[in-house]
Amino acid sequence: MTAEAIAADTGTGPLRIALLSYKGNPFCGGQGVYVRHLSRELARLGHSVEVIGAQPYPVLDEGIPLTELPSLDLYRQPDPFRTPRRDEFRDWIDGLEVATMWTGGFPEPLTFSLRARRHLAARAGQFDVVHDNQTLGYGLLGDLGAPLVTTIHHPITVDRRLELDAAGNWRRRASVRRWYGFTRMQKRVARRLPSVLTVSGSSKQEITDHLGVRADRIEVVHIGADTELFSPDPAVPEIPGRIVTTSSADVPLKGLVHLIEALAKLRTEHPDAHLVVVGRRAEDGPVAGAIERYGLEGAVEFVKGVSDAELVDLVRGARIACVPSLYEGFSLPAAEAMATGTPLVATTGGAIPEVAGVDGETCLAVPPGDAGALALALGRLLDDPELRARLGAAGRERVLERFTWARAAQGTAELYRAAIARSPGARKAGPSAARSSNARSSNARPSDRESRTTLC
């Protein structure tokens, strides 16, 4: 087996897979997208996949069952950081969840892992492999009734470092340290995992450096774009001067404030340049401050609640797609934009070069955090329609060759089989197990009426 397996799954039978997702919003962040598309493609290979998740629950494609392990959903809108009613408490795990939230921490990775362990223990023998999607909680250590494979998209310690760097005072830094307290647990758990899967070579190095996991225990399987959905459509009109990006407004890792500054520079020579941000607008903070400081109120539009189809058309209609992130473990927005044939300007932060490719061949690449370089690259593309067409075509070809969900599922299934083969007393895969009586299925593919949101 190779680290980046692309051959068809050649195992001896279908596998029964429990895919764990402690947070599964499919319309923002990588985790929900990963669960939705990977589960679908594993099922297409003939495997039996059951997703076990907490709020926000994943939206899954037809035929993929979802078993709900509800949390107290303490961060839901419109009342995040809420205090539950007394009758909502079910057991000591609920009490732990609230106590951690009250003291400024983020409890969900730990509390979901404890609920998942209890659930899996009650269903011993029903799965051939358990696949954890970056929970990394103490509850997943020990015997789960099946071999464990864990995906780490990138170490959350990277987010913690960037948030601390952006913190303006000691109170904010103290708050960030407390919120990210769960990363200590994730470090301890990661070092004890038998099999780690990650999505890029850059993330593999970060997992080794930040979490202390030995490199020989980490395998890379690239993820991808939905190339049927994200595809070119000449019928969609291109909007002059339009630049599109996907970003949570004030997450420092996403680098949006640098793109705002670049837009201000760009508009001195391209007054029609404007930015569409797929994401929630923060009413205050660095991004809002930059928009006001540079007088860009009419040149920056935030959109949320858009359907998949509407998102694709936003990207298709842009002159340029931009990924200004300071770091990415993979960058799905880059792959999705390239799949539509929209030319890409992207930074070289983290794994983005692995996805976007070589500067001048499949994208224009700039250093992270450099607003001047971003402005120059954006201006160059706005001035050169032939370059836009060449980069757009080459970008789509790169995604089709390297970054599809079918290839991701094939590689992941190989890692499952390797984990099973290493497991003491591994048994042959059998027919799909009966689902628990309280499992709820989500059998409908999301329609265009279902909206995206950047609130994870």
C-alpha positions in Angstrom: 0.0 0.0 0.0 1.2 3.5 -0.8 0.6 6.6 1.2 -1.4 8.3 -1.5 -3.3 5.3 -2.7 -5.2 5.8 -5.9 -5.7 2.3 -7.2 -9.2 0.8 -6.9 -9.9 -0.8 -3.6 -8.9 -4.4 -4.1 -9.9 -5.9 -0.7 -11.8 -9.1 -0.3 -15.2 -7.8 0.8 -17.2 -4.8 1.9 -16.3 -3.2 5.2 -18.7 -2.0 7.9 -17.4 1.5 8.8 -18.4 3.7 11.7 -17.5 7.3 10.7 -17.4 9.6 13.8 -18.0 13.4 13.4 -18.2 15.5 16.6 -19.1 18.6 14.4 -20.6 18.0 11.0 -21.9 21.2 9.4 -21.5 20.4 5.7 -21.6 24.0 4.5 -18.6 25.4 6.3 -15.2 24.2 7.5 -13.6 21.0 6.2 -15.0 18.5 8.6 -18.6 18.4 7.5 -17.6 18.5 3.8 -15.2 15.6 4.5 -17.8 13.4 6.1 -20.4 14.0 3.5 -18.3 13.3 0.4 -16.1 10.6 1.9 -19.1 8.6 3.2 -20.8 8.8 -0.2 -17.7 7.6 -2.1 -17.0 4.8 0.3 -20.6 3.6 -0.2 -20.1 3.8 -4.0 -17.1 1.4 -3.5 -19.6 -1.1 -1.9 -18.8 -0.5 1.8 -21.4 0.0 4.5 -20.9 3.4 6.1 -22.7 4.7 9.2 -22.0 8.3 10.3 -22.2 8.8 14.1 -22.3 12.5 14.8 -23.3 15.5 17.0 -24.7 18.9 16.4 -24.6 20.5 13.9 -25.5 17.1 12.4 -23.9 16.2 9.0 -26.1 16.4 5.9 -25.5 13.2 4.1 -26.2 11.9 0.6 -29.0 9.4 -0.1 -28.5 6.0 1.5 -26.0 7.0 4.1 -27.5 6.5 7.6 -26.8 9.0 10.4 -26.9 8.0 14.1 -27.3 11.1 16.3 -25.3 11.4 19.5 -26.7 14.7 20.7 -24.7 17.1 22.8 -26.2 20.0 24.7 -25.5 22.1 21.6 -24.2 25.0 23.7 -23.0 27.1 20.7 -26.1 27.0 18.6 -27.6 30.2 17.1 -29.2 32.4 18.1 -28.1 31.7 21.7 -24.5 30.6 21.8 -22.9 30.0 25.2 -26.3 29.3 26.6 -27.1 27.7 30.0 -29.3 24.7 29.5 -32.5 24.1 31.5 -32.2 21.6 34.3 -34.4 19.1 32.5 -31.9 19.0 29.6 -29.2 17.3 31.7 -29.1 13.6 31.1 -25.9 12.4 32.8 -22.5 13.4 34.1 -21.1 14.0 30.6 -23.7 16.8 30.1 -22.5 18.3 33.4 -18.9 18.1 32.3 -19.8 19.8 29.0 -21.5 22.8 30.7 -18.8 23.1 33.4 -16.1 23.3 30.7 -18.1 25.9 28.8 -18.7 28.0 31.9 -15.0 28.1 32.6 -14.2 29.3 29.1 -13.1 26.0 27.5 -14.3 24.1 24.5 -15.7 20.8 25.6 -17.0 19.1 22.5 -14.0 16.9 21.4 -13.9 15.4 24.9 -17.6 15.0 25.6 -18.3 13.6 22.1 -15.5 11.0 22.5 -17.0 9.8 25.8 -20.5 9.5 24.3 -19.0 7.7 21.2 -17.1 5.2 23.4 -20.3 4.4 25.3 -22.3 4.0 22.1 -19.7 1.8 20.4 -19.4 -0.4 23.5 -23.1 -1.1 23.2 -22.7 -2.1 19.6 -19.6 -4.3 19.9 -19.1 -6.5 16.8 -21.2 -4.4 14.5 -18.3 -2.6 12.8 -15.0 -3.6 11.1 -13.3 -0.3 11.6 -14.0 3.0 13.4 -12.9 6.2 11.6 -12.6 9.3 13.9 -12.7 12.6 12.1 -10.3 14.7 14.3 -12.1 14.3 17.6 -8.9 13.1 19.3 -10.7 12.7 22.7 -9.7 10.6 25.6 -12.8 8.4 25.1 -11.4 7.0 21.9 -8.4 5.4 23.6 -8.6 1.7 24.4 -10.8 -1.0 23.0 -13.6 0.3 20.8 -14.6 -3.1 19.5 -12.9 -2.4 16.1 -9.6 -0.9 14.9 -9.4 2.9 15.0 -8.2 5.1 12.1 -8.1 8.8 12.8 -8.0 11.7 10.4 -6.2 14.8 11.5 -6.8 17.5 8.9 -4.2 19.7 10.6 -3.2 20.3 14.3 -5.5 22.8 16.0 -2.4 24.1 17.7 -1.7 26.0 14.5 -5.0 27.9 14.9 -4.1 28.5 18.6 -0.8 30.0 17.7 -2.2 32.3 15.1 -5.0 33.4 17.5 -2.5 34.2 20.2 -0.4 36.2 17.7 -3.4 38.3 16.8 -4.6 38.8 20.4 -4.4 42.5 21.4 -4.0 42.2 25.2 -3.3 39.8 28.0 -7.0 39.2 28.7 -7.6 38.1 25.1 -4.5 35.9 25.2 -5.7 34.3 28.4 -9.1 33.6 26.9 -7.5 32.1 23.8 -5.3 29.8 25.9 -8.3 28.6 27.9 -10.5 28.0 24.8 -7.8 25.9 23.2 -7.1 24.0 26.3 -8.5 20.8 24.6 -5.4 20.8 22.4 -3.4 19.4 25.3 -5.7 16.4 25.3 -5.4 16.1 21.5 -1.6 16.0 21.7 -1.7 13.2 24.3 -4.3 11.2 22.3 -2.6 11.6 19.0 0.7 10.2 20.3 -1.1 7.0 21.3 -3.0 6.5 18.1 -2.2 3.3 16.0 -3.1 4.8 12.6 -3.3 8.5 11.6 -4.5 9.7 8.2 -4.0 13.2 7.0 -4.8 15.2 3.9 -1.4 16.7 2.8 2.3 16.4 3.2 2.4 19.8 4.9 -0.1 18.6 7.5 1.9 15.4 8.1 4.9 17.5 9.0 2.8 19.8 11.2 1.4 16.7 13.0 4.9 15.4 13.6 6.2 18.8 14.8 3.2 20.0 16.9 1.7 16.8 18.2 4.8 14.5 18.4 3.3 11.7 16.3 6.0 9.6 14.6 6.1 10.2 10.8 6.0 6.5 10.1 2.6 6.3 11.7 1.0 8.9 9.5 -0.3 8.3 6.0 -1.3 11.0 3.4 -4.5 10.6 1.4 -5.4 13.8 -0.4 -9.0 14.9 -0.4 -10.7 16.7 -3.2 -13.5 18.7 -4.8 -16.9 17.6 -6.0 -15.9 17.9 -9.7 -19.5 17.2 -10.9 -20.8 20.2 -8.9 -17.8 22.5 -9.2 -17.4 22.6 -13.0 -17.1 25.2 -15.7 -20.3 26.6 -17.2 -19.9 29.2 -20.0 -23.5 30.2 -19.7 -22.7 31.9 -16.4 -21.7 35.5 -17.1 -18.4 36.7 -15.8 -18.7 39.9 -13.7 -16.0 42.5 -14.4 -13.7 43.2 -11.5 -15.2 40.5 -9.3 -13.0 38.6 -6.8 -14.5 35.8 -4.7 -13.1 34.3 -1.5 -14.5 32.0 1.2 -13.6 33.1 4.8 -14.8 33.5 8.3 -14.4 37.2 8.8 -12.2 37.4 11.9 -10.4 34.1 12.0 -6.7 35.2 11.7 -5.7 32.0 10.0 -7.9 32.9 7.0 -6.0 36.1 6.2 -9.1 38.1 5.1 -7.8 41.3 6.6 -4.8 41.1 4.2 -7.1 40.7 1.2 -9.1 43.7 2.3 -5.9 45.8 2.4 -4.9 44.3 -1.0 -8.3 45.4 -2.5 -7.7 48.9 -1.3 -4.4 49.0 -3.1 -5.9 47.3 -6.2 -8.7 49.8 -6.6 -6.3 52.7 -7.1 -5.7 51.2 -10.6 -8.8 49.0 -11.0 -11.7 51.0 -9.6 -14.2 48.3 -10.6 -12.5 45.7 -8.5 -14.7 44.4 -5.7 -14.8 41.4 -3.4 -17.5 38.9 -2.6 -16.8 37.0 0.7 -18.7 33.8 1.2 -19.0 33.9 4.9 -20.5 35.8 7.9 -19.7 39.4 8.3 -18.4 40.5 11.7 -19.8 43.8 12.9 -16.5 44.8 14.6 -13.0 43.5 14.7 -10.0 43.7 12.4 -11.8 43.0 9.1 -14.7 45.5 9.8 -12.1 48.0 10.9 -10.1 47.6 7.7 -13.2 48.0 5.5 -14.1 51.2 7.3 -10.5 52.5 7.3 -10.0 52.1 3.6 -13.5 53.2 2.6 -14.5 49.9 1.1 -18.1 49.6 2.3 -19.4 49.5 -1.2 -16.7 47.2 -2.6 -16.9 44.3 -0.2 -20.0 42.1 0.0 -20.6 39.3 2.5 -23.0 36.5 1.5 -24.2 33.6 3.6 -27.1 31.3 3.4 -26.3 30.4 -0.3 -27.0 27.0 -1.7 -24.4 24.8 -3.3 -25.6 25.8 -6.8 -25.5 29.5 -5.9 -22.0 29.2 -4.5 -20.8 27.5 -7.6 -22.3 30.2 -9.8 -20.6 32.9 -7.6 -17.3 31.3 -8.2 -17.9 30.7 -11.9 -19.0 34.4 -12.3 -15.8 35.8 -10.7 -12.8 37.0 -12.7 -10.6 35.6 -9.9 -10.9 33.3 -6.9 -8.6 34.1 -4.0 -7.3 32.1 -1.0 -5.5 34.6 1.3 -5.0 32.2 4.2 -2.0 32.3 6.4 -2.2 28.5 6.8 -4.3 25.7 5.4 -4.1 22.0 6.1 -5.4 21.4 2.6 -7.7 24.2 1.2 -10.9 22.9 -0.2 -11.8 26.4 -1.5 -8.7 26.4 -3.7 -9.6 23.0 -5.1 -13.2 23.9 -5.6 -12.4 27.2 -7.4 -9.9 25.5 -9.6 -12.4 22.8 -10.5 -14.8 25.5 -11.9 -12.0 26.8 -14.1 -11.8 30.1 -12.3 -8.2 31.4 -12.1 -6.7 31.3 -8.6 -4.5 33.6 -6.6 -3.4 31.9 -3.4 -0.8 32.2 -0.7 1.9 29.6 0.0 0.6 29.1 3.5 0.7 25.5 4.7 -0.5 22.9 2.2 -2.0 25.4 -0.3 0.9 24.9 -2.8 0.3 21.2 -2.8 -3.3 21.9 -4.0 -2.8 25.0 -6.1 0.4 23.9 -7.9 3.2 25.9 -9.4 3.1 29.7 -9.6 2.4 30.8 -13.2 1.3 27.3 -14.3 -1.9 26.5 -12.4 -2.2 29.6 -10.1 -0.5 32.8 -9.1 1.2 32.3 -5.7 2.1 34.9 -3.1 3.6 34.9 0.4 1.1 34.7 3.2 0.3 38.0 5.0 1.7 40.1 2.1 -1.1 42.5 1.0 1.2 44.2 -1.6 2.0 40.9 -3.3 -1.7 40.0 -3.3 -2.6 43.3 -4.9 0.0 42.8 -7.6 -1.1 39.3 -8.5 -4.8 40.3 -8.6 -4.0 43.2 -10.8 -2.0 41.1 -13.1 -4.8 38.7 -13.7 -7.5 41.4 -14.1 -5.3 42.9 -16.9 -4.6 39.7 -18.7 -7.6 37.6 -20.0 -5.3 35.1 -21.8 -3.5 34.4 -18.5 -6.8 34.0 -16.7 -8.0 31.5 -19.3 -4.8 29.5 -19.2 -4.6 29.3 -15.5 -8.2 28.4 -15.2 -8.0 25.5 -17.6 -4.8 24.2 -16.1 -6.2 24.4 -12.6 -9.2 22.3 -13.4 -7.0 19.7 -15.1 -4.9 19.5 -12.0 -7.9 18.9 -9.8 -9.3 16.2 -12.1 -5.9 14.4 -12.1 -5.2 14.6 -8.3 -8.0 15.8 -6.1 -11.3 13.9 -6.4 -13.4 12.3 -3.7 -13.3 9.0 -5.5 -9.6 8.8 -5.2 -9.8 9.9 -1.6 -12.2 7.0 -0.8 -10.0 4.5 -2.5 -7.0 5.5 -0.5 -8.9 5.6 2.7 -10.3 2.1 2.2 -6.8 0.8 1.8 -5.8 2.3 5.1 -8.8 0.7 6.7 -7.7 -2.7 5.5 -4.2 -2.1 6.7 -5.4 -1.2 10.2 -7.6 -4.3 10.3 -4.7 -6.5 9.2 -2.6 -5.1 12.1 -5.3 -5.5 14.6 -5.1 -8.5 17.0 -7.9 -11.0 16.3 -9.0 -9.2 13.2 -12.0 -10.8 11.7 -13.2 -11.0 8.1 -15.6 -8.3 7.0 -19.2 -9.4 7.0 -22.5 -8.1 5.7 -23.7 -4.8 6.9 -24.8 -4.9 10.5 -28.3 -4.1 11.5 -28.6 -0.5 12.6 -29.5 0.4 16.1 -33.2 1.1 16.6 -32.7 4.7 17.6 -30.5 5.5 14.6 -32.0 8.3 12.5 -31.2 8.3 8.8 -30.6 11.4 6.6 -31.4 10.0 3.2 -31.9 13.1 1.1 -29.2 14.8 -0.8 -29.2 18.5 0.1 -31.3 20.5 -2.3 -30.5 23.9 -3.6 -32.9 25.3 -1.0 -30.6 24.1 1.8 -28.2 26.9 2.6 -24.6 27.3 3.4 -23.5 29.2 6.5 -20.1 30.0 8.0 -21.3 29.5 11.5 -19.8 26.1 12.4 
